Amino acid sequence: MRAPTALRPLGRGELVAVRFSRAPGLKGHRLRLPADTTLAEAAHRLVGELVSLRCAPDGRLLGWYRIGNDLGPLPADGKVGELDDDETYSLHFVENTLTWVSLQVNGMAIAWNVGLAVPVASLIDAAAVQFGLADGAWQLWCGDRRLDDFDVLADHASELAAGLHLRSSGG
């Protein structure tokens, strides 16, 4: 069995205190995270710490989370250090809608049915298992944009027509 795909190193640096709530309108809890942590990574860290992973009884992922304010989710590539420490930021649930995308890997293109709320690192791991890829540093690209391990495809829904490409970091 192939070892699970490793995540990129987590954000480091100066810790900042930010108030996060489990959902819009709920009381927040002040947590300290590195200032350079992306909001996508912060949401990833808060799953299992502030909220549970939302699954169907059979284990299917029902969705993921994004950090936002009363108006909705903020850009996933924003930084925790850019948040206002007087505000409460909430986790917004992103439904795991299924969609077909074109995936290119090892010179072949296939139609791949993916969940829009599955973290990119998990998609990379699923592709590595499905296609018997060697252990190593694989990256998922959407058009000419390298997707971060903590992104979900819903973060890039308008770009998915360009298709996905799975590449080793060496090529």
Stockholm file with secondary structure:
# STOCKHOLM 1.0

chainA/1-171         MRAPTALRPLGRGELVAVRFSRAPGLKGHRLRLPADTTLAEAAHRLVGELVSLRCAPDGRLLGWYRIGNDLGPLPADGKVGELDDDETYSLHFVENTLTWVSLQVNGMAIAWNVGLAVPVASLIDAAAVQFGLADGAWQLWCGDRRLDDFDVLADHASELAAGLHLRSSGG
#=GR chainA/1-171 SS CCCCCCCCCCCCSSEEEEEEESSTTSCCEEEEEETTCBHHHHHHHHBTTTBCCCBCTTSCBCEEEEEEETTEECCTTCBGGGSCTTSEEEEEEEECCEEEEEEEETTEEEEEEEETTSBHHHHHHHHHHHTTCCSSCEEEEETTEECCTTCBGGGGGGGGGGCEEEEETTC
#=GC SS_cons         CCCCCCCCCCCCSSEEEEEEESSTTSCCEEEEEETTCBHHHHHHHHBTTTBCCCBCTTSCBCEEEEEEETTEECCTTCBGGGSCTTSEEEEEEEECCEEEEEEEETTEEEEEEEETTSBHHHHHHHHHHHTTCCSSCEEEEETTEECCTTCBGGGGGGGGGGCEEEEETTC
//
